[in-house]
C-alpha cells in the first residue's frame, strides 16, 4: 500500500509537458553586427598588420615601416610613402564597405588590388582606436583624424606630415575581453608579424620593408628595394637558406586545361628543417593553398631522405577571371579554376628538379688558416635549417660576413704582421683590426669600444637628466628649439644635438647598419667637384678646374680602395663604377639632407686618417654625424622675411594697375614692375622646412631620450641656454 501511494505521488509530481513556442527572430543592433564582423576580419594583430600593409602596397608605396608594441595589442603603427588619402575622403574612410578599388560587382572579375571589401579599416575601428595621418602630393601640410566605431570622431586637423600615410591602431580588442585574454602571449604574435613582413619583403622586391618593436633601435625585418629576388631572400631569411635554393618555373598555355605561369625557388637536398616554410603569392596576393602545400610535401618525402621539410617560394600568375578572391573574410584563401591540373603540373616540375638536385648533392667544407688568434681547424657546415646548440659568446666564430648572427668581424690573417707597415690594402687593415679585438666584447672592435667608453665616461649627468625628461615645445628660430624641463625653459641647439646623437649612433650601430638605397647612384667624382666648387670663393672662375678634377680623381681612387670596409662597417655602398648607391640608416624614419652629400663625400676623401684604426673610425663617424645632423635646409625659410627670396620682379601685365617702375636701358623708358612669387620653389622650401620640424619633434627628441649621452662640452658651448625659471618669474611677479 505504501509503495503504491509513493508511485502515485511521484506521478502527480511530474508537470505536464507544455509545447514551447518558437523563439522570436529579432534584428541585431548595428553595433553588435559590426563587432561580430570585425572579429571575423581582424582575428588577431597580424590580421590588422596584413590589411594595413596591403593598403600601403595598393597606394604605390616604395617604403613600408611597421612598429608594434606588446605584440600589436597596445600599438600597431604602419607608415608608408604612398599617394596618401584625399582630404575629402577622410570622413568616410573607416565606414564599412567604402573602397576605392571597385564600384560594381563585375569589377571583381578583373580585380588586381589586394583590398576590395572596404571592411579592414572599419573593422579595426570597432575593436580598437584608429588614428590616420596622411598627406597627398602638392599639399603643404597633412591631416590627422581619429576614428571609433566606423565614424570619424572630429574634423581632420592640419599637421606636419611626411609623404604618404601613417595609421596607428591602439588598444586592439579592448572591448573583446575573451579575445584579448587569448592573445596575451605578445612574443608569439610579434613573431607572426615578423614572418608576415618577411614574406611580403621577398615578393615585393621594389619595396623596402622594416618591422621593429616600438622603441627598439634595431629592426627585426629590414629589406631594401632590389632587382634580385634571391638578394631579398638572402637579406630576409639569411645566407644559409639562399645558398640552398633552386630556381623553378612552370607554365601552361593550353586554354582547354589551364592557363598559368609560375616561378619561384625551392630548397635542394642540402636543406634540412623541421617544418615547411611556404610563401605563396597568386596574382601578387599573399595566400595559402593547403592542397598545393601538401602535394609538394609528398614529393619531398618521396624524393629526399629523412622526409626533409622544404622552403618554398612561389609566385603564380593567372588570368584574373580564373581566380575568385571573395571566398574568405581575411582574403587568406582564393579559389582557382582548374586547381587540380595546376597542382599536378607544379608537382611534376618540383619532382624533376629535386631528383636532379639529389643526384648532385654536395657537402660544403670550410678550411680555417692558422693565425695567432684562431686555431687551425677544419669543419663541415651543418645542414641548413638544423638547430644548433647555443655556443658561449667567448667561443663564437664568425664564418659568414653576410649573416647577422654573431657579428664578430674576425678576419683571417693572410700576411705576417711585419708587412702591415708596407701593405695598406684591406686585408692588412682587417688583420690589424682583428689583433685589437676586445675578447670581452666580441661584437665590437676594441677601438670602437674605446670610443663608446669615452662617450659614456664623458657624459654630463645634469644634461642627461634634461634630455631624458624634457618636453619639446617648438622651434624658436631656425636653429634653437624650446624645451621645458621641470620649471625651467631652455633653448637647445638642434644642430649640435643632432650632430652628437648621429655621431654616437654611428659608433653604436657599427657594422649593424640598415641601408638607404639611392634611386640614382651618384658618381663620387662629380660629388667631390661639387663640394670643391661650393668651397671656392669664386665659383664662376675656371682657373682651378683642372686642380679640382685632379683632387676629385685622387679622392675617388682612395675611396675605391676602401669600399669593402666602408660597406661592411658603415653601410656606405660604392659600386665598381665609383657610384655611391647606398647610405646607412642612423635613425629609423629619417633620411639626411642630400644637398649636403657632396660635402660628406669630400670629408671622407680628405679628412680620414686611414692608417690609424681608432682615428679612422672616429672621423668617419663624425662625418656621418655632421651629414645626418638636422641643419637648416639650404633654401631660406619662407616664413616671415624669408619670403622675399622667392619673389622676382617682372613687368606688369596691366601697367595701369601698377605702382612700381624700373628704368629700361634699351628703350630709355620707365617700365612698371610687379613682384611675382616663384610658387614651385616656395612649395619646395615649405615642404623641406615642415619636414625638418616634423623630424625634430617626432624623430630627434624621442631618439635623444633613448640614446643620447650628452658630453660635458655641450654644457659650455651654448647648446643649452636657460631662458626662464618659474621660481624666478614668481619672484618678479610678487614684487609687482
Beta strands, then each sheet from edge to edge (+ up, - down):
strand 1: 63-69
strand 2: 75-80
strand 3: 129-135
strand 4: 142-148
strand 5: 151-152
strand 6: 157-159
strand 7: 164-170
strand 8: 208-213
strand 9: 221-223
strand 10: 245-254
strand 11: 258-267
strand 12: 277-282
strand 13: 285-287
strand 14: 311-317
strand 15: 323-324
strand 16: 335-336
strand 17: 365-368
strand 18: 377-380
strand 19: 471-475
strand 20: 480-485
strand 21: 488-493
strand 22: 514-523
strand 23: 573-574
strand 24: 579-585
strand 25: 647-651
strand 26: 660-663
strand 27: 670-677
strand 28: 720-725
sheet 1: 5+ 4- 3+ 7- 2+ 1- 8- 9+
sheet 2: 5+ 4- 6+
sheet 3: 10+ 11- 14+ 12+ 13-
sheet 4: 15+ 16-
sheet 5: 17+ 18-
sheet 6: 19+ 20- 21+ 28-
sheet 7: 22+ 24- 23+
sheet 8: 25+ 27- 26+
end
